[in-house]
Amino acid sequence: MKYTSTRSNVQVTASQAILKGLADDGGLFVPVELPKLDVPFSRLKGMTYQQVAYEVMKLYLTDFTEEELKHCIDCAYDSKFDTEEIVPLKKAHGAYYLELFHGSTIAFKDMALSILPYLLTTSAKKNHADNEIVILTATSGDTGKAALAGFADVPGTKIIVFYPKDGVSPIQKLQMVTQKGDNTLVVGVDGNFDDCQTGVKNMFHDKALCERLDKAGYQFSSANSINIGRLTPQVVYYVYAYAHLLKRGVLEEGQPMNVVVPTGNFGNILAASYAKAAGVPIDRLICASNENKVLYDFFRTGVYDRKRPFVLTSSPSMDILISSNLERLIYALADCDPDANAALMTALSEQGEYTITPDMREKLKDYYGGYASEEETAQIISRIWKEDHYIIDTHTAVAAAVYDKFREETGDSKTTVIASTASPYKFGRSVMGAIDPSYDSMTDMELTDAMEALSGVKIPRAIEDIRDAQILHKMTCAVDEMEQVVTGFLKEK
């Protein structure tokens, strides 16, 4: 399996793609050909999550030995997760909620970031990389903590996380700024997530900076979903979800299901499309946006336009106007023509928008774009609690609200899996306020206790750990100071 850039014809191995994170031309690495599952669902439905992970990831990471890949998987999906199932499926409100938040930081990012450090260090050994690896990451709230937890004190690595200082939830911020580890740095940026993401990408593209750091013994890599090592583990849980529904007798083999994904940077729903290409009978890919509905508008019009007000919402991990992983889809829609894709990405960078061709739009029939307002998000949290006694977080609520609209608009009643991307404990104020406005007078930790009493679901260890944790990271910076922060942290050896 070779990987190519979305902006040129360069080809690299899987381990080289993981190690680099981003292609030298600024493009994203994609498989030259999307693989197909080579194990029937009759066998997959009897497998553990770890076994399914091996059967899926071996198709993408073909330069890893069986021993290497199984080691990475076994180290990732262990007691860090609070359930042996790893990703339970809970039925509520006419759908199956795929709970992707049972890892150490209670968000779906754990599914990939628990394994990425092992994939990355294995890739470094394979390619005889002598430099210390610097994980440079922008976060809208969840990636940052999950990456920090994965890479803290991992030998041969440092990790620097930039987050919008006024654009994450109080719990998300506390999780990051209390992170231990001599190799970690967390910095609040005076800007939004797109500013953080652009600043990080600019440093990846700065050849003079990279050469300077190389002489000092460092090389950049990424923990964002632009890294193919983040994307391939996410394919696994869609395969597992289908196999699990077969095992439970909800579906018969070959019977299609729909998938709804609350979407910001487009990585999670792209993984679902890779699962479909691999042979999972997924019918519609339902892309759910919050009030930053740049993706909704794209699917409705064929125009991607980031020139719009940036809205701070109760689902901050989706407060994104530049969805980086969409580039991988655009490349596929353009018949894998790197020049055509590069031209569109240049238009986005220079004019703030691009328009795909009618032929490209025709290939988007599998996708449905929808969005939910803040009011609709709160209403669905309240409704599902009252009707099903099931509490969902704000991001999952966006998906649930969009799914209701999809059913009403299309009449489609197929079995549907909703990607439940974060624990409600992570967004306690918004969630509890939606259930009953009288909770608004409580502190964040009082809200946590109230949610436990209401739901009967034990407070996750990730929340207990920050109750009295010491704040270790207090640095903030302007957008134009991000490079200076990085070079200051990476002192010459």
N, C-alpha and C positions, 0 to 999 in steps of 0.2 A: 504494500500500500504506500503510494507516494502522495505527498501533499504539494499543492501549488498555491501561489498567491492569487488573490482576486484581482490583482493589478498587473501581473506579468506572467510569463511562462516558466518562472523558476520552479524547480522541483526539489523537495527535501524529504527526508524520512520523518516518521511520526515523532521520534525522539528529538530530532533537530527542530521541528516545528514547535514542540512543547518548550524546548530550551530557549528559543528565540522569542516566542510569544507573538510578536508582530513581524511581518516580513519587512525587509530593508526598504522596499518601495512604498511602505505605508499600508499595504494590503493585508488582508486576513488570510490565514492558511485554511484551505479546504481540501478534502480528499479529491484526488483526480477522478475517482469513480466511487459513488456511494455504495457501500457493501450491503449484501443481503444476508439475513440470518441463515445459518447452515444447520440449525438444530430445530426440529419441529416443536410446535407449541404443546404437543402431547407429552413431550419431555420437559419443556420449560416450566409447565404448570406444577411440576413436582419438585422444582428446585428452590433452594434458599435464595435470598437476595444476592448473597455473595457469589453463588454459582451462576445466577443469571448475569451478574456483572461480568464475570469472566467470559461467558459465551458471547456477550455483546462487545466488550472492549477488545477482545482478541482480534476482532474483525478490523478495528481501526488502528491498533497499535501493533502492527505485524513485526516490527523489529524488536519487540520485547519478547523474551523467552517466556514459556509457560510459568516457570518458577518465579521470574521477576514480576510478572503481572499478578500472579496469585499472591505474592508477598505484599504488593502494593494494596491489593483489594482487602486482604485479611487485616492489614494494619489500619486501614481506613474505617472499615465497617465493623467495629468491635463494640466494646462497652461504652464508648463515647455516645452511643445512641441508647436512648432509654427504653427501647423496645426491641425484642429479637427480630420482629418483622422488618425493622428499619423504616419501612414506609407503609403504615397501615392505611386501609381504605375504609372510610366511614360513610354510611349512607345517610343523607339528609336532604330535604327540600328537592326531591326528585333527581338527585345526582349522587355520584360517588366521589367523596372528597379524598384525594390522595395526599395524606399528611406528610409533607416533606420537611417537617420541622422538629424531628425528634433527635437531632444531633446536638453537639455541644454548645452551639450558639442560637439554637431554636429558630433557624430560618433555612430555607431550601438551599442556600449557598453551601451549607455543610455537606450536601450530597456530593458536590464536586471538590470542594476545598478541603475535605478530609483526606482525599486521595492525591490531590495535586502535589503536595510536598514530596510524596514518595515517587510519583511519576517524574517530577523535576530532578530530584537527586539521582534517580536511576538514569535519566536522560543525560545528565552531566557526566556520569561515569562512562556511559556508552560512547560519548563523544569527546572524552578526555579533556573536558573543560577544566582548566586550572583556576580560572578566575572565581572569586566569590560572587554568588548570584544575588543581585539586588532586585527584590520583588517591588515593583513600583505600581501602586494601585490607587485608582480613584473609586470612591464608593458613594452610593446614595443611601447608605445605612447598613446593609446586611453583609455585602461582600467584604467590607473592611474588617469587621470583627471575625468573620469566618476565616479570612485569610490570615489575620493575626494569630488566631488560635492554632491554625495549621502550621504556621511557620515559626512561631515563637521558639527560640533556642534551638532551631534546627541547624546543625553544624554546616558551615559553608554558605549560609544565607543571611541576608538582612532584608527587612521588610519595612517599607515606608508607605503609609496610608494617608491620603488626602480626602477630607470630607467637607461638605458645605456646612460651616459652623452653625448656621441657623436653619438648616434644611433636613435635620434628622430628628427622630423622636428622642425624648429624654432617656429612655431605656437604651436605645441604640447608641447614643453618645456615651452614656455611662459604661456600656460594655466595651467601647473602644478605648476611652481615656484611662480606664483602670487596668489595661492589658499589661501583664508582666512580660519580661524577656529582654535581655541585654541587646538583642538584635532588632528591636522594634522601635518605630517612631510613628506617632499619630499626630496629624496636623490639621487643625480647622482652617478652612480657606474662606476668606471674605468674598463669597460668590456662590453660585449654584453648582449642581452636579456637573452640568455641561462644561462649566469653567474648569472644574477639577479634571474632568476627562480629557478636555482639550489640552490642558497644561501637561498632563502625563503623556499624551500622544506626541506632543511637540518635543518632549525630552527624548522619547524613543527615536524620533526622526532626526534629532540634532546630531549629525555625524561628528562634529568637532567635540561635543560633550562626550559622546560614546568613546571616541578615541582617547580623550583625556582620562576617562575613568578606566579604560582598558589598561593604560600605562600604570594606573594606580592599583590594578588587580581586581577590577570589578566589571561585571556585565549586567545589563538590565534584562529582566524577564517580567512577565505579567501574570497576575492572578485574576485579572478581569476575564469576563467570558469571551474576550477577543482571543484568548489562548485556547487552542484546540484541546489542550489537556483539561480545560474546564468544561468544554462542550460535550465531549464523548461520554463522560460519566453520567451526564444528564439524560442521554438517550436510554440508559439502562432502566430508569424507573417507569418509563412509558411501556417498555417491553414487559417489565415485571407486573405492571398494573393490568395489562391485558391478560397475561398468564394467570394472574390471581383471580380475575373475574371468571375465567374459564374454570378454574379450580372450584370456585364457589357455585358454579352452575348458573351464574348470571348471564353469561354468554355461551354460545356454542361456537366451536372453532370455525373461523372464517366470517362470523357475524361481525359487522363493523360497529365501532363505537366512535363517539365524538370526544374531543378534548378541548377544554377551556383553560386558557392560561392568562393570568394577570401579567401584563407585559410592559416593560420599560425599555430595557436594552436589547430585547428581542432574542436573547440567547436561549431562554427556557422553551419558548414555542418553536424555535428553530430545531432544538433537540427533538421535539415531538415530530417535526417534519422528517428528520433523519430516521426516526423510528418507523414512520410510515414508509419511507423509501426502503427500509430494511425488511419490510414485510408485515409489520403490524397493521391489522385492518382498521386503520383510522380513517374516518370519512371526512368530517369537517374539523378544521383547525380554527378555533374561535379565539380571536385576539382581543383581549379585554383591556381597555385603557381607562385611566382616570381623566380628570379635566384637562390634563396635558395631552390632548387627543390627536397628536400628530400622526400616530399610526392608524387610528380610526379614519382620519381624513385621507390618508394615503390609500387605504383599501377601498374607500368609496369613490375616489377621484383619479387615482394614479399619479397624483402630485404629492411629493414629499416636501413640505414647506416648514422649516424651523423658525421662520420669521413671525413670531407670535409671542404674546406675553407668557412668561414662565409662572405657573401657578403652584404655590405651596399647598399641598393637600394633606389629608390624614393618611394617605398611602405614599409616604415619601420615597420609598424605593422605586416607585414608578414615575417620580417627578423628573422626567427626562425628555428632552426635545431632539437629541441626536442619538438615535438608536443604532449603536455601532454594528450589532450583529445583523441588522437588516442588509448590510452590504453583501453578506454571504448569499442571501436570497436573491438580491438584485443580480449578482454574478450568475446564478443559476438561471434566472429569468432571461438573461442576455445570452443564453446558449453558451455559457462559460467563456465569453469573449472578454478578456481582461481589459482590452482597450475601451470597449463600450462601457464597461463598469467604471473604469478609471475616469472617463469623461463625466459620468454622472456624479461621481464623488467629488471631482473638481468643481462641478457646478454647485454642489451643496456647500462646499467650503468657501467658494468665492461669491456666489449669488444667494446662498441661503436656501436654495430649492433645486429640485430637478423633477422632470416629468418622464415617466416611462412610456414606451410605445404601446399602441393598441395590442400588438402581438404579445408583449410582455404581460399586459393586464389580463389577457385571455388565460394565461397560465396560473392566475391567482384564484381560480374557481374553488379550490379546496379551502380557501381562507374566508373567514367572516370577521369583519371588524366591528366592534361595538365599544361604547364607553358608558361610564356611570358618573353622575354628578356626585358631589359631596353629600347632598341630601339623600340621593338614592342609595349610596353606600351605607349611610347610617340606618336607613329604613330596612335594608335587607338584613343587617346584623340583628336588629330588633325582631324582625319577623321570624328569622330562623331560630333565634333563641326561644321565642314564644311558642312556635309551632313544633320544634324538634328538640328543644333543650340542648342545643348544640351551639357553642360559641365559636365564631370565626373571627379572624383578624380583618383589618381594613382592606388589605390587598386581595385576600380571598373573597371578601365581600364585593369588590369591584367585579370579580369574575362571576360571582353568583348573580349579581344584578344584570350583567350583560347576558348571561345564560337565559335568564327569564325573558329578556327582550328577544333573544334569538329564537326561543321556542314560540313566542307569540307571533313573531314576524314570519317564520318559516313553517311552523306546524311540525317541525322535526322532533320526534320523541325517542330517538335512538338512545340506548344506554350511553351515559355521558360521564366522563371523568373530569373533575375540576382540580387543577393543581392548587393545593392549599399551601401557600408559600411561606407562611410565618405563623408562629404561635400567637394567639391573641394576647398572651402575657407581654408580648413585646410592644404592644400598642394599647396598653390598658386604659389610658385616659379616653381615647377615641372610642374604644370598644364599649367600655362601661357607660360612657356618656350616651352612647347610642341606645343602650338597653334601658337606661334610666338617667335622665339629666341630673337627678339629685346627687349622683356620685361625683359631680364636678367639684364639689368642695373638698374632696379628699386629696391627700398627697399621693404621689406616684406609688409609693410602697403600700400605703393604705388601700389603694385601688387593687393592688396585686393580691392582698389578703382577702379583699371583698370578692374578687373574681374566683379565688379558690373556694370560698364559702358558697358562692352561687353555683358554680359549675360542678364541684366535686372533683375536679381535675387538679392533681397535686401541682404546686408551684414548681416549675422546672429549676434544676440545679443552676442553670445559667443566670436566673434571676436572683436566687439566694446568694450566689457568689458575689454579686455587686451591691448587696444591701449595705454593707459597711466597708466596701473596698476603698482603698486609697487612690485618689486621682494622681496618676503618674505622668500623664501627657497634657501639658497646658499650652503648648505652642500654637499660635495662629499666624497666618501670613496673608498677604495680598496675592492675587493671582500671579502677578508678575514677579513674585518673590519665591515661587515654588522651586525653581532650579537652584537658587541660592540655598534654600533649606536642604535640598538633597546633597549638594556638594559639601555643605557644612557638616552633615551627618556622616558622610563618607570620607573621613579624613584619610590621608595617605597612610598606607601601612608602614 
